Amino acid sequence: MIDGMRIVMFSRPAAIVAVILSVGSIAGAADPPVLARARTAYNVADYDAAIALAEEAITQEVNADVAALVAVRARLERFRLAGDSVDLSSAYSTLRAIAWQRLKPREQTELLVAQGLALYLGGDYGSAAELFDSALARVGLLGLSDDGRLLEWWALALDRQAQSLPADHQGGVYDRIAVRMEQAVRDNPASVPANFWLAAALRGAGESDRAWAAAMAAWVRVPIEVPGAQALRQDLDQLISVGVVPEFSRQHPRAEWDGAATDLESRWAAFKREWE
């Protein structure tokens, strides 16, 4: 993915982390008071209180594995916000101590997401993508209205993994993203992350012509009133102008690069005017 687009896309997950993890952290009817308060503190982004309350629940052996999961989620959020490596290392050690078999199915899925986020925030992008993939297979257990936010984390992890590989190994990673996003768009044509990542992955795989077409289709396919549609259009605009247009232009003889780029930019601008 192009450098500018990487910056744009990495700004989204800052909000996505809490959204994914707060869904399953609504207090259950059987939760003891201290654990219920830990969940509530997490949901209102009071991560210091969430950690303290969750750790109190752990010492009381009150749903200790669930409480540990709440503490992990809060530490991951605090690490994302403040960058204190103690929070990340503590999250790692706590995750290792959680017993999968003592969790309910929904909490097991939350654990997969938390493990993936921990690996992602620690820079282990390929492993994070595999965990997000496992969570996506069980996404219905999280009670999400759609899997778009988790799907975006999966794509972000693979995108970061691809950037660490030699150029001749990156295409296969982007092919993998594109295949999944093609199906996601069929399932939900208005999915913001699926529409963006289909175009971006095709560009990453070297298929500039399909990336151009996918970006146009995404612009038309996602209604502007859909949450995130305006940001999607900004991201698509950058993907086209900074990534696809230069690559398309270089398919011409060197002397024609500037003219080809100008022509493509004019075509893109005309398309946007028609579909504003």
C-alpha positions in Angstrom: 0.0 0.0 0.0 1.3 3.5 -0.8 2.8 5.5 2.0 0.2 8.2 2.0 -2.7 5.7 2.0 -1.1 3.8 4.8 -1.3 6.9 6.9 -4.9 7.4 6.0 -6.0 3.9 6.7 -4.1 3.5 9.9 -6.0 6.4 11.4 -9.3 4.4 11.3 -8.4 1.5 13.7 -7.9 3.9 16.6 -11.6 4.2 16.8 -12.3 0.6 15.7 -10.4 -1.1 18.6 -12.9 -0.1 21.2 -15.9 -0.6 19.0 -15.0 -4.3 18.3 -14.2 -5.1 21.9 -16.9 -3.1 23.7 -19.7 -5.1 22.0 -19.2 -8.2 24.1 -18.3 -6.2 27.2 -21.9 -5.3 28.1 -22.5 -6.7 31.6 -24.2 -10.0 31.8 -27.1 -10.7 34.2 -25.0 -13.2 36.1 -21.9 -10.9 36.5 -20.8 -10.2 40.0 -20.9 -6.4 40.9 -17.1 -5.9 40.7 -16.9 -7.5 37.2 -20.0 -5.6 36.0 -18.3 -2.3 37.1 -15.1 -3.3 35.3 -17.1 -3.8 32.1 -18.9 -0.5 32.5 -15.6 1.3 33.1 -14.2 -0.2 30.0 -17.2 0.8 27.9 -16.9 4.5 29.0 -13.1 4.4 28.2 -12.0 4.6 31.8 -9.3 2.1 31.3 -7.4 2.7 34.6 -10.6 1.9 36.5 -11.4 -1.1 34.3 -8.0 -2.6 35.0 -8.2 -2.0 38.7 -11.7 -3.5 39.0 -10.9 -6.4 36.7 -7.8 -7.2 38.7 -9.9 -7.0 41.9 -12.3 -9.6 40.4 -9.4 -11.8 39.5 -8.1 -11.8 43.1 -11.5 -12.7 44.3 -11.6 -15.6 41.8 -14.9 -14.1 40.5 -15.2 -15.2 36.9 -11.4 -14.8 36.9 -10.9 -15.6 33.2 -13.6 -13.2 32.0 -12.2 -10.5 34.3 -8.7 -11.2 32.9 -10.1 -10.7 29.4 -11.6 -7.3 30.4 -8.2 -6.3 31.9 -6.4 -7.3 28.7 -8.8 -5.3 26.6 -8.3 -2.2 28.8 -4.5 -2.6 28.7 -4.5 -2.9 24.9 -6.5 0.3 24.7 -4.2 2.0 27.1 -1.2 0.9 25.2 -2.7 2.1 21.9 -3.3 5.5 23.4 -0.1 6.0 25.5 2.4 3.5 24.1 3.5 2.2 27.4 5.2 -1.2 26.7 4.3 -2.4 30.2 0.7 -2.5 29.2 1.5 -4.6 26.2 3.7 -7.0 28.0 1.2 -7.3 30.8 -1.5 -8.0 28.2 0.6 -10.8 26.7 1.2 -12.5 30.1 -2.5 -12.2 31.1 -3.6 -13.7 27.7 -1.4 -16.7 28.3 -3.1 -17.4 31.6 -6.7 -17.3 30.3 -8.2 -20.7 30.1 -10.1 -21.0 26.8 -12.3 -23.9 28.1 -13.6 -21.8 31.0 -15.0 -19.1 28.6 -18.4 -19.1 27.0 -18.4 -19.1 23.1 -18.8 -15.4 22.8 -16.0 -14.8 25.2 -13.8 -17.3 23.4 -14.4 -15.2 20.2 -13.5 -12.0 22.1 -10.4 -13.7 23.3 -9.4 -14.4 19.7 -9.9 -10.8 18.8 -7.9 -9.7 21.9 -5.1 -12.0 20.9 -5.1 -10.7 17.4 -5.0 -7.1 18.6 -2.1 -7.9 21.0 -0.1 -9.4 18.2 -1.0 -6.5 15.8 0.0 -3.8 18.3 3.2 -5.8 18.9 4.0 -5.8 15.2 3.3 -9.5 14.5 1.0 -8.7 11.6 0.8 -12.1 9.9 -0.1 -13.9 13.1 -2.6 -11.2 14.0 -4.3 -11.7 10.6 -4.6 -15.5 11.3 -6.3 -14.8 14.6 -8.7 -12.2 13.1 -9.5 -14.8 10.5 -10.5 -17.3 13.2 -12.6 -14.6 14.9 -14.3 -13.7 11.6 -15.5 -17.3 11.3 -17.3 -16.9 14.7 -18.2 -13.2 14.3 -21.9 -13.9 14.9 -21.2 -14.7 18.5 -20.0 -11.2 19.1 -23.4 -9.7 18.4 -22.0 -7.4 15.7 -24.5 -6.0 13.1 -21.9 -6.8 10.5 -18.3 -8.0 10.4 -16.9 -4.9 8.7 -14.7 -3.6 11.5 -13.1 -6.9 12.2 -12.7 -7.4 8.5 -10.8 -4.1 8.3 -8.5 -5.2 11.1 -7.8 -8.4 9.2 -7.0 -6.5 6.0 -4.8 -4.0 7.9 -2.8 -6.8 9.4 -2.2 -8.4 6.0 -1.4 -5.1 4.5 1.3 -4.5 7.1 2.6 -8.0 6.7 2.8 -7.5 2.9 4.8 -4.3 3.4 7.5 -6.3 5.3 7.9 -8.7 2.5 10.1 -8.5 -0.7 8.2 -6.9 -3.5 7.9 -10.1 -5.4 6.1 -11.8 -2.5 3.6 -9.0 -1.8 1.2 -9.9 -4.6 0.0 -13.1 -3.1 -1.0 -11.4 0.2 -3.0 -8.7 -1.7 -4.6 -11.4 -3.8 -5.8 -13.0 -0.5 -7.3 -9.7 0.6 -8.9 -9.2 -2.8 -10.6 -12.6 -2.9 -12.2 -12.1 0.5 -13.3 -8.6 -0.2 -14.9 -9.6 -3.4 -17.1 -12.0 -1.5 -17.7 -9.4 1.3 -18.9 -6.9 -1.3 -21.2 -9.5 -2.8 -22.6 -10.2 0.7 -22.9 -6.5 1.6 -22.5 -4.1 -1.4 -22.5 -1.0 0.9 -19.7 -2.3 3.1 -17.2 0.6 3.5 -14.1 -1.5 4.4 -14.8 -4.2 1.8 -15.2 -1.7 -1.0 -12.0 0.2 0.0 -9.9 -2.9 0.5 -11.0 -4.5 -2.7 -9.7 -1.6 -4.7 -6.6 -1.2 -2.5 -5.8 -4.9 -2.6 -6.1 -5.0 -6.4 -3.7 -2.1 -6.6 -1.3 -3.9 -4.3 -1.5 -7.0 -6.4 -0.5 -5.0 -9.4 -3.9 -5.0 -11.1 -4.2 -1.3 -11.7 -6.9 -1.6 -14.3 -9.2 -3.6 -11.9 -8.3 -1.3 -9.0 -9.4 1.7 -11.2 -12.7 -0.1 -11.9 -13.2 -1.2 -8.3 -12.7 2.3 -7.0 -15.3 3.7 -9.4 -17.7 0.9 -8.5 -17.1 1.6 -4.8 -17.8 5.3 -5.3 -21.2 4.5 -6.9 -22.1 1.4 -4.8 -21.8 2.9 -1.3 -24.5 5.5 -0.7 -23.2 8.7 0.7 -25.5 8.6 3.7 -23.9 5.3 4.9 -21.6 6.0 7.9 -18.0 6.2 6.7 -18.9 6.8 3.1 -17.4 10.3 3.0 -14.1 9.0 4.4 -14.3 6.2 1.9 -14.5 8.6 -1.0 -11.5 10.5 0.4 -9.5 7.3 0.7 -10.5 6.2 -2.8 -9.5 9.6 -4.2 -6.1 9.3 -2.7 -5.7 5.7 -3.8 -6.4 6.7 -7.4 -4.4 9.9 -7.5 -1.3 8.7 -5.6 -1.3 5.0 -6.5 -3.3 4.0 -9.5 -2.7 7.0 -11.8 1.1 6.9 -11.6 1.1 3.1 -12.1 -1.3 3.3 -15.1 0.8 6.1 -16.6 4.0 4.0 -16.4 2.4 1.4 -18.7 3.0 3.9 -21.5 6.4 4.9 -23.0 8.4 7.2 -20.7 7.8 10.2 -22.9 4.0 9.8 -22.5 3.9 9.4 -18.7 2.9 13.0 -17.9 0.3 13.2 -20.6 -1.2 9.8 -19.6 -1.4 10.9 -16.0 -3.1 14.2 -16.9 -5.6 12.3 -19.0 -6.4 9.8 -16.2 -6.7 12.6 -13.6 -9.2 14.4 -15.9 -11.2 11.2 -16.4 -11.3 10.6 -12.6 -12.3 14.2 -11.9 -15.1 14.0 -14.5 -16.3 10.7 -13.0 -16.5 12.3 -9.5 -18.5 15.2 -10.9 -21.0 12.9 -12.5 -21.4 10.9 -9.3 -21.3 13.5 -6.6 
